Amino acid sequence: MKLLIVDDQKGIRRLLTEVFLEYSNEIEVCANGIEALELIPTFNPDLVIMDVKMPGMSGFDVLKELREKGNPTQVVLMTAYSDPNYLEQAKVLGVERVLLKPFDLNELKAHIRQIMNIEQ
């Protein structure tokens, strides 16, 4: 499984990389949406785990651009805000899951295993 982690917080990127090394040895990280959009066409991830609130370009902006280009990559969004508009917008854009920060790592791992059909 090829995994892309997009978050402006270095600690989150590092943590998620360590957690998901168990499932993938092909993990890339980006600090913002612009980097992600540049990397996705060449890396071609199976799954993107992305923060919603990032400077410059939000996770929703990245997702909209991916969908406009016809990219069906599966996406899990992370956010500290439980705004119902986020959930509705995520549904419209075909997001697999929206996880609220702070998230439980075991719950996140379970979601990823389910999305990617990984047996425990």
C-alpha positions in Angstrom: 0.0 0.0 0.0 1.3 3.4 -1.0 0.3 6.0 1.6 0.6 9.8 1.5 0.3 11.8 4.8 -0.4 15.5 4.4 -0.3 17.7 7.6 1.3 21.0 8.4 2.3 19.7 11.8 5.7 17.8 11.7 4.8 15.8 14.8 1.6 14.4 13.3 3.5 13.5 10.0 6.2 11.7 12.0 3.7 9.9 14.3 1.5 8.7 11.4 4.6 7.6 9.4 5.8 5.4 12.3 2.3 4.0 13.0 1.7 3.0 9.3 5.1 1.5 8.6 3.4 -1.7 9.8 1.2 -1.6 6.7 3.4 0.1 4.1 7.0 0.7 3.3 6.0 3.2 0.7 5.0 6.3 2.7 5.5 9.9 1.6 4.8 13.0 3.6 3.9 16.6 2.6 3.6 19.7 4.8 0.9 21.3 2.7 -1.6 20.9 0.0 0.5 22.4 -2.7 3.3 19.8 -2.1 0.6 17.1 -2.1 -0.8 18.1 -5.5 2.7 18.1 -6.9 3.6 14.6 -5.5 0.3 12.7 -6.1 0.6 12.3 -9.9 4.0 10.7 -9.7 3.7 8.8 -6.3 0.1 7.6 -7.1 -0.9 6.8 -3.5 -3.5 4.2 -2.7 -4.6 6.3 0.3 -4.1 9.9 1.4 -4.5 10.9 5.1 -4.8 14.6 5.1 -5.5 17.5 7.5 -8.3 19.9 6.6 -6.8 23.1 8.0 -3.5 23.9 6.5 -1.9 27.2 5.5 -2.2 28.1 1.9 -4.5 25.3 0.7 -6.9 23.4 2.8 -7.4 19.7 2.6 -10.8 20.4 0.9 -9.1 22.5 -1.7 -6.7 19.7 -2.5 -9.5 17.2 -2.6 -11.6 19.3 -4.9 -8.7 19.7 -7.3 -8.0 15.9 -7.3 -11.7 15.2 -8.0 -11.8 17.8 -10.8 -8.9 16.0 -12.4 -10.7 12.7 -12.1 -8.4 11.3 -9.5 -10.3 8.7 -7.4 -7.6 8.3 -4.7 -9.1 7.3 -1.4 -8.9 10.1 1.2 -9.2 10.2 5.0 -9.5 13.7 6.4 -8.5 14.8 9.8 -9.8 17.9 11.5 -10.0 19.4 15.0 -13.4 21.0 14.1 -16.7 19.1 14.2 -18.4 21.4 11.8 -21.4 19.7 10.2 -20.6 21.5 6.9 -17.2 19.7 6.9 -18.9 16.4 7.1 -21.4 17.2 4.3 -18.7 18.6 2.1 -16.5 15.5 2.7 -19.4 13.2 1.8 -20.0 15.1 -1.5 -16.3 14.8 -2.4 -16.2 11.0 -1.7 -14.1 11.1 1.5 -13.7 7.7 3.1 -13.7 9.0 6.7 -13.4 12.2 8.6 -11.6 11.8 11.9 -11.7 14.3 14.7 -8.4 15.4 16.3 -7.2 14.3 18.7 -7.8 10.9 17.3 -7.3 7.5 18.8 -4.5 5.7 17.0 -6.1 2.3 17.3 -9.3 3.7 15.8 -7.4 5.3 13.0 -5.5 2.0 12.3 -8.8 0.1 12.3 -10.3 2.5 9.8 -7.3 2.3 7.5 -7.3 -1.5 7.7 -11.0 -1.5 6.7 -10.5 1.0 3.9 -7.5 -0.9 2.4 -8.9 -4.4 3.1 -5.8 -5.2 5.3 -6.2 -8.2 7.6 -5.1 -7.8 11.1 
